[in-house]
Every structure is written in structure tokens, then in C-alpha cells.
Amino acid sequence: MNWLEVSVNTHSESVEVVSSILIELGSKGVSIEDPQDYYQLTDEQLEWLKVQQKDLYETDTVIVKGYFQPSQWSKDSDVLLHEKLEEIKVYGLQTGPLSVQVKEVGEEDWANAWKQYYFPVRVTRFLTVVPSWVDYEKEQDDELLIELDPGLAFGTGTHPTTQLSLTALEQTIRGNESVLDVGTGSGVLSIASKLLGASKVTAFDIDEMATRVAKENIALNPTIGEIEVYENNLLVGVDQKSDLIVANILAEILLQMPEDAYRNLNDDGRLILSGIIESKANEVKEAYEKAGFTLVERMTMREWNCFIMKKDVE
């Protein structure tokens, strides 16, 4: 059976939003081709790929590709895609050209299209993200492996916002904490939290497909034990006091959550916020300070910000 490959040329700032749009439209998976990722690779990863940057990427722009069955795609689908891409501009992100191309690919091309772009990535001192089909051996005894099937690309460990979140978790978790993961996507932050020593992790995402993908990825990591995953809009209606809340989502969405985050944190609890573009950083910081949080640490990677905040006790 042939598939339709829908490609969107964009900017690295808009990758996760474009990916979500394609998945919402029914894509069976997405691949992300970002030429800048090549220059962040270690010598070992370059040896793994055995190709030059110019041979790996088609253009200098970021390309997000979605895969659809022919019966799923119509003129109405194309119109809706362009409308949703146009809406990205209100988030203040750099979007790139947002040009769209549609072509037919064979079954084998679809099945393997994204695999060449994923390989083991050492994200932090202890955490390494490993594609589920790769046979990887630890480089050191205390290395913690997160196995993921990134075929649906809800945060795979390579995007700066995910890297910042994982780094913040590694700095914050000391053991036996209860954690709420808001906007879990692939489940990578929930899995990392358990590997780092959290005793109880509960994950939420508004997208039904994201919750399914998170459950599948959690199952790839059987040593971590149980993680509860629920379909929910942020922390609306949630009443579950926890030691730590982590949320890696767009700034505009984070701005909807300060009061609910404060309500669900234990006294002196910690809050990790990522996915914050530089132009929105002060707005997010001020909104959470107004709700009763104090900024403990601010980390940056390229144009992205991550906050570690503490709940103030009145």
C-alpha cells in the first residue's frame, strides 16, 4: 500500500507545533529533519551515521513530514493544514516558509523514512535516549537509558526544550518525589522522572494519541514500574498534591496554568517549565511569580528557556 508524504518546510522554533498539527490531521507518524541537529552530534554519533551533513538533509530548512493513507487526504485536508499553519504565527515563533509538498511514497519508504534520523543521544550526565530498535550498550554503569519509539515524535529528546527539561529533572529529583507531568507527549519526561528516582509519576495530555504513545513508550521501559497516564486539559480539575510538576509545552499554554500548578504542589514544591521561547520568557516568569512562585534557576538553549521555580509558602 502506498502512502502520502506531506512535508512542511519550517523553522526549528515551530517544529513541535507543526508536528502536532500533522498528527491532529491524522498522520500515522512524523519525521523531523533539522540540519542544525547534525552539529550537536558527538564523534560517536557521527560515526554511527557515517554520512556528511549535506548527504543527510535535503535543504537548509527544517522539514517536518507526516504520513497519511490516500483516503485520509483531500482538498479540505490541504486547506485545513494551511489554516492551522497560518495560526502558528500568533505564538510569536519563527515559522520559516511553511511551504507544503505532498507526494506518494511506498510502504517500505514510509516504514523506514524516519528511522535514519534517530540514534542514541546522551542528553544529560546520566540520561541517554535510545530508539527502541537500536541495540545499545551503556558507556558507564550509572547511565540511565530511556527507550523510545519516536515514530510519532511527541518529544524525542533531541529538541532543546526536551533537553532542558531532562537536565532540570536531573538537577531537581533527589528520590521518592511524586511528580505530575503535564503535556506528556511521548512520555519521555515521565520515564526520566522514574529512572531518576521519583516514587510516583502521573502524566496528562489533552491529545488522545499522545496518551496512547506515552503508554506505549512507558511499556518499552519495564524496569521503571507503573506510570498513570490520563487524557486531560493541563491540570484543570486535577486535585493531586505533588512534590514536583514538569510541563514542556508552549508559553501560551503555560500561561493558562499558574493557579492550577500552585494548587497541586506541596509546600516548597518545585515546578519545571520548558518550551518557553525567549520573547515570552518574562511574561511567563511574571505570571508564575504573581501566582506565588519564585524563580530558582533559568536555563537556556538557543532561543529556548526553562525555569525551575519554587512554590512560596505564605
N, C-alpha and C positions, 0 to 999 in steps of 0.2 A: 504494500500500500504506500502511495506517495503522500507527502505532507507539504503544507505551505509554510515556508520560512518567511516571517515578517520581520524585517530589520529596521531598527530606528537608530539613526546617527545622532548622538547626543554628546553631552559633556559629563565628566566624571561626577560632578555635583548632583546630577539628575538621574544617575544610574538606577538607584533603588526605586525611585518613583516610577520611572519608565518600566522597570521590571514588574512592579506591582500592577501597572495598567495592563500590560500584556497578559499577565496571569488572570486578572479580573475578567478579561475578554475571553478567557477560555484556553489560553496557551497551555500545552502539556509540559512545558518547561521553558527555561530561557538560558541562553548563553551570553556571557558578558566578555567582550573583547576590549580591554583598556590597554593601549600601548604603554602607558606610564607604569603599569604593574611590572613590566619587564625590568625596569631599572631599580626595582626594590628587591629583586631576587638575590639570593646568596649564590656563591660559586657552586655550591652543591646543587641548588635548584636549576641553575643554568646547565650544569652537566646532565641533570635529569632530562631537561627538554631537548638538548642537543640541537638547538636551532638559533638563528640570529633573530633579533627583534623584527627586522624588515621582512623576514620569511614567515613570521608567526602572525602578524597583524596586517589586515588589508589596507587600512588607511591610518592617518594620524589622529582621527577622532575615535571616540568610544562608540562601539556598536553593540546594541542590545538586540538579541534575536529571540523571537518567540516562535513556537511551532504549533500549527493548527491542522486539524483534519480539513480537507477541502470543503466538506459540508458545513463546517463551522464559520466559514469566512464568506462575506458578501459585501456588496457596496455599502450597506448600512454599517457593517463592521468597520470598514475603512473610514467612513465619516465619523463614527463614534471614536475611533482611535485618534483621529486628528483633533477632535474636540477636546478629548482628555489631555492630549499633549499640549494643546494651547493653554489649558488651565494650569499647567506646571508653572507658568511664568509668574503667577500670583504669589508663589512661595519665595520669590527673591533668589532663586537658584540660577546659576548659569546653565543654559539649556543646550547650547550648541545648535546645529542647524535643524534638528528634529525632522529631518527628511526620512521618508519611509520607502522601503522597497519590498516587494513581495515576489517570491519565486518558488517554484516547485522543487522539492528535494525527495530523494528516495528514502525508503525505510532505514537502510543502513546509515545513510548520511545523517538522518535525524537522530538515530540512536547514539551515534558517536560524536556528533557535532560539537558538543560542549566539553567532552572529556579531555581533549588535548589542552585545555586551558586551566585545568585543575591538577594540583600536585601538592605534596605535603608542604605546609607553611608553618614555620616556627614563629608564632605570633608574639609570645612573651617569653620571659625567662623559663617558665615551666610548661606553657601550653603550646601544643602543636596540633593544627587542624589537618586531618588526613582523609582524603577521599576514600570512600568505602571499598572501592575496587583495587586499591593500592596495597601491596604487601610491604609494610614499613616497619623497620626496627628502630627502637629507641636509641638515641645518641647518648643518653645518660639515664641512670636509674630513676632519678626523680622527675623525668619528663612525663607530662600528662597528655595523653592522646585523646583528641576529640574526633571521633569518626563521623563523617557527614556524607550524605549523598546530595551533592549540590545541584542536582539536575533542575530543581525548581528555584534555586537561587534566592532564598529569603535571608541573605546574610550568611556568607560562607567563610568569613574570617579574613578575607583579603581586602575588603573595603575599609578605609580609615576609620569610619565610625564604629565598625565591629572591633577593629584592633584596639581602639581607645577604650571601648567597653571592657574588653577582656583584660587589658592592662589594669584598669580601675578595679575590676573584680579581684585580680590577683593581689593588689595592694590592700584591699579592704577586708576580704574574708580571712578570718583567723581560725574558724572552726565552730561547728554547731549552730551557725546562724540559720534563721528562717528567712527565705528570700521570695520576693514577688518579682517575676519577670514580665514586664508589660510590653506588649507588641513583640511577642517572642519570635515570630518569623520561623526561621529554621530550627529554633530551639538551642542554638549554639551557646547562648549565654546561660541558659538553664543547665545544660550539660556541664559547662565550665564551672558553674557555681557548685555543683555536686562534687566534681573532681577536686575542687579546691577545699572542700570540707564542710560545705553547708549541709545541715541536717535535714531541712525540709525546703523544697522548692515548688512553687506554684506558678504556672505560666498562663498568660492570657493573650489572645489575639482576636481582633474583630473579624478576621478573614477565616472562613471555614477551611479553605485549602491550606492556609498557613498552619492551623492547628493540626491538620492531618499530617503535614510534612514534619512538623515538630515531633509528633508522636512516633513517626517512622524513624527519625534520626535518633530519638531517645532510645528506641529499641536496638539501634546499632551499637549502643554503649551499655551493655547489660550489667556491668560492674557498678554502675552508679546507683542502682536501685530505682525506686519509683519517683516519678515527677508527675504531678497532676497538671493537666492541660485543659483549659476551658475557652470556649468562644465567648468573648465579652468585649464591650467597648471600654477600653482603658481600665480604670478602676471604678467605673460607675456601678453603684450597687454592691461593691465589694466591701466586706467588713472583716478583715483578717489582719490583725496586728502582726507586724513582722519586723525583723531587725534590719533588713536591707531591701530596698526597691531599686531595680535597674530598668531603665527604659531607653532603648535605642531607636528613636523614631524622629520624624521631622519636627523642627522647632514649633511650627504652627500647631501641631498636635500636642506637644509637651505643654504648651500654654493653656491647654484645657484641663490640666491635671493637678495643679499645685495643691488645692484644698484636699482632694481625694488622697494624694500622696501623703500629706501631713497626717490625715486621719488614720491612715493604715500603717504608720510607722510607730514603733515603740519609742519611748523617750530616749533621746540621744541616738536614735537610729540613723543609718546612713542612706543617702539617696544618690544614685549614679544616673546622670542624664547625658545621653550622647545623641548624635545626629543633628547637632546644632551648627548651622553654617555661621561663619564669622559675623555676617551682617545682622544676625538675630541674637547673638550671644548676650549682649547687655539686656535686651528685652526679656529673655528667658531668666537670666540671673535675677533681675529686679522682681519679676513675678513670683519667683520662689522665695526670695528674701521677704517679700511682703506677706507671704503665706506662713512664714515662721522658720525659714531655713537659713543657715549660714554656710557660705562657700568655704570649703576646706582646701580644695585643690582644683586647679583648672589646667587641663592638658590639651594640647593642640597637635594636629597632624594635617599638614597642608592647610586647607581652608576650614577644617572641621574642629569643633570644640567638644570637650567632655568635662562635665562638672562632677566633682564629688562633694556632696553637701551633707550637713548635719542638721537634724531636727532640734530646734531650740526648745528647751523646757521652760515654760512660763513660771 
